[in-house]
């Protein structure tokens, strides 16, 4: 018999057992099962609020275990051991499971029910966060409100720094965006890396 999951158990344990989207995922092109990728621990000082795991992350059970992770770590100026130290960096996406692909093979959006069910509990267990990276529109809309474009929010990063940095998604599909916006690499990233180093040294 499957053990009963109750609120008396740690949120990480309860989250890993979540199956509220099982029927939804079964109807996607990938017809996959839920696999919440929970990567956080008490004491973390940096929060990466991202979108949702991709297929490679779903299979590896490790967040940003792909080329976008390589780019994100380069943006942050951290190595893999630091990035994957849950007690230092918490990775809390808007949906903890891979949402699947639609009939055309495009990524489906993160189901809203995931954030509505889990986000408050997870963030309540991370009281030491000093710096939040908001990656992409879904995370930015949730944390900042409104419906500005990602470009507008990232351009106005100084309005939120040093506690919050809105960022584009580090997907390699955004290479053209980065070429069109050289200020991101020249102005934002040096400040971001310095802030990350400062927070990790605290």
C-alpha positions as CSV (number, residue, x, y, z in Angstrom):
1,X,0.0,0.0,0.0
2,X,1.3,3.5,-0.9
3,X,2.3,5.5,2.2
4,X,0.0,8.3,3.2
5,X,1.5,11.7,2.5
6,X,0.6,14.3,5.2
7,X,1.5,17.9,5.9
8,X,3.4,16.8,8.9
9,X,6.1,15.5,6.5
10,X,8.7,17.9,5.0
11,X,7.6,19.8,2.0
12,X,10.4,18.2,-0.1
13,X,9.0,14.7,0.7
14,X,5.4,15.7,-0.1
15,X,6.4,17.4,-3.3
16,X,8.3,14.4,-4.6
17,X,5.1,12.4,-4.2
18,X,2.9,14.8,-6.0
19,X,0.8,13.3,-8.8
20,X,-1.9,16.0,-9.3
21,X,-0.9,16.4,-13.0
22,X,-0.8,12.7,-13.9
23,X,-3.9,12.8,-16.1
24,X,-2.7,16.0,-17.7
25,X,0.7,14.6,-18.6
26,X,-0.8,11.3,-19.9
27,X,-2.6,13.3,-22.5
28,X,0.6,15.1,-23.8
29,X,2.6,14.0,-26.8
30,X,5.2,12.4,-24.5
31,X,2.5,10.7,-22.3
32,X,5.0,10.8,-19.4
33,X,4.5,10.3,-15.7
34,X,5.0,13.1,-13.1
35,X,8.6,13.4,-11.8
36,X,8.9,16.5,-9.6
37,X,12.5,17.7,-9.6
38,X,12.8,19.3,-6.2
39,X,16.2,21.0,-5.6
40,X,16.3,23.1,-2.5
41,X,17.3,22.9,1.2
42,X,17.0,25.2,4.3
43,X,19.8,27.7,4.5
44,X,20.0,28.5,0.7
45,X,20.9,32.2,0.1
46,X,20.1,32.3,-3.6
47,X,16.8,31.4,-5.2
48,X,16.6,30.6,-8.9
49,X,12.9,31.0,-9.9
50,X,12.7,29.3,-13.3
51,X,10.1,28.0,-15.6
52,X,9.8,24.1,-15.7
53,X,12.1,21.2,-16.3
54,X,12.7,20.1,-19.9
55,X,12.8,16.6,-21.1
56,X,16.5,16.1,-20.3
57,X,16.0,17.4,-16.8
58,X,13.0,15.1,-16.4
59,X,15.2,12.1,-17.4
60,X,18.2,13.1,-15.4
61,X,16.2,14.2,-12.3
62,X,18.6,17.2,-12.0
63,X,17.7,20.8,-12.8
64,X,19.4,22.6,-15.7
65,X,21.2,19.4,-16.7
66,X,21.4,20.7,-20.3
67,X,23.0,23.4,-22.4
68,X,20.8,26.1,-20.8
69,X,22.4,25.1,-17.5
70,X,25.8,25.6,-18.9
71,X,24.9,29.1,-20.0
72,X,23.1,30.0,-16.7
73,X,26.2,28.9,-14.7
74,X,28.3,31.1,-17.0
75,X,26.0,34.0,-16.4
76,X,26.2,33.5,-12.7
77,X,30.0,32.9,-12.6
78,X,29.6,29.7,-10.5
79,X,30.9,26.2,-11.1
80,X,28.8,23.0,-11.1
81,X,29.5,22.0,-7.4
82,X,28.4,25.4,-6.2
83,X,25.4,25.6,-8.5
84,X,24.2,22.2,-7.3
85,X,24.8,22.8,-3.6
86,X,21.1,22.9,-2.4
87,X,22.1,24.5,0.9
88,X,23.5,27.5,-1.0
89,X,21.3,27.7,-4.2
90,X,17.7,26.7,-4.3
91,X,16.1,26.0,-7.7
92,X,12.4,26.5,-7.5
93,X,10.6,26.4,-10.9
94,X,7.0,27.5,-11.5
95,X,6.3,23.8,-12.2
96,X,8.4,21.1,-10.8
97,X,7.6,18.5,-13.5
98,X,8.3,18.4,-17.2
99,X,5.0,19.7,-18.7
100,X,5.4,17.7,-22.0
101,X,5.1,18.7,-25.6
102,X,2.0,19.6,-27.6
103,X,1.0,17.9,-30.8
104,X,3.5,20.1,-32.8
105,X,6.4,19.2,-30.5
106,X,6.5,22.5,-28.7
107,X,7.0,22.9,-25.0
108,X,3.8,23.2,-23.0
109,X,3.6,25.9,-20.4
110,X,4.0,25.1,-16.7
111,X,0.6,24.1,-15.2
112,X,-0.6,26.9,-12.9
113,X,-1.8,24.4,-10.4
114,X,1.8,23.5,-9.5
115,X,2.7,27.0,-8.3
116,X,-0.7,27.4,-6.7
117,X,-0.2,24.1,-4.8
118,X,3.4,24.2,-3.8
119,X,5.1,27.6,-4.2
120,X,4.1,29.2,-0.9
121,X,5.1,26.2,1.2
122,X,8.4,25.8,-0.6
123,X,9.4,29.4,-0.3
124,X,8.2,29.5,3.4
125,X,10.9,26.9,4.0
126,X,13.6,29.1,2.5
127,X,13.8,32.1,4.9
128,X,17.4,32.9,4.3
129,X,17.1,33.9,0.6
130,X,19.1,37.1,-0.1
131,X,19.0,37.1,-3.9
132,X,16.4,35.9,-6.4
133,X,16.9,35.3,-10.1
134,X,13.7,35.4,-12.0
135,X,14.2,33.5,-15.2
136,X,11.6,34.0,-18.0
137,X,8.1,35.4,-18.1
138,X,6.3,32.9,-15.9
139,X,8.5,33.5,-12.9
140,X,8.6,37.2,-13.5
141,X,4.9,37.5,-13.7
142,X,4.4,35.5,-10.5
143,X,7.0,37.4,-8.4
144,X,6.7,40.9,-9.9
145,X,3.1,41.0,-11.1
146,X,1.9,42.7,-14.2
147,X,2.5,41.6,-17.8
148,X,5.6,43.4,-19.0
149,X,7.7,41.7,-21.6
150,X,10.8,39.8,-20.5
151,X,12.9,42.3,-22.5
152,X,11.4,45.3,-20.7
153,X,11.8,43.7,-17.3
154,X,15.4,42.8,-18.0
155,X,16.2,46.2,-19.4
156,X,14.8,47.7,-16.1
157,X,16.9,45.3,-13.9
158,X,18.2,48.2,-11.9
159,X,14.7,48.8,-10.5
160,X,14.9,45.4,-8.7
161,X,18.6,45.0,-7.9
162,X,20.4,44.0,-5.7
163,X,17.8,41.7,-4.2
164,X,16.1,40.6,-7.5
165,X,17.5,40.2,-11.1
166,X,15.0,39.5,-13.9
167,X,16.7,37.4,-16.6
168,X,15.8,35.9,-20.0
169,X,15.8,32.1,-20.3
170,X,19.3,30.8,-20.8
171,X,18.0,28.6,-23.6
172,X,20.2,28.5,-26.7
173,X,17.1,29.6,-28.6
174,X,17.7,33.0,-27.1
175,X,21.1,33.5,-28.7
176,X,19.7,36.0,-31.2
177,X,18.1,38.0,-28.3
178,X,21.5,38.2,-26.6
179,X,23.2,39.4,-29.8
180,X,20.5,42.1,-30.2
181,X,20.9,43.2,-26.6
182,X,24.7,43.5,-25.9
183,X,24.0,45.6,-22.8
184,X,22.9,42.4,-21.0
185,X,26.4,40.9,-21.1
186,X,28.2,44.3,-20.7
187,X,26.2,45.9,-18.0
188,X,23.9,43.4,-16.2
189,X,26.1,40.3,-15.9
190,X,29.1,41.9,-14.2
191,X,26.8,43.3,-11.5
192,X,25.0,40.0,-11.1
193,X,28.2,38.0,-10.8
194,X,29.5,40.4,-8.1
195,X,26.2,40.2,-6.2
196,X,26.2,36.3,-6.3
197,X,29.8,36.2,-5.1
198,X,28.9,38.6,-2.3
199,X,25.9,36.5,-1.2
200,X,27.7,33.2,-1.3
201,X,30.5,34.7,0.8
202,X,28.1,35.8,3.6
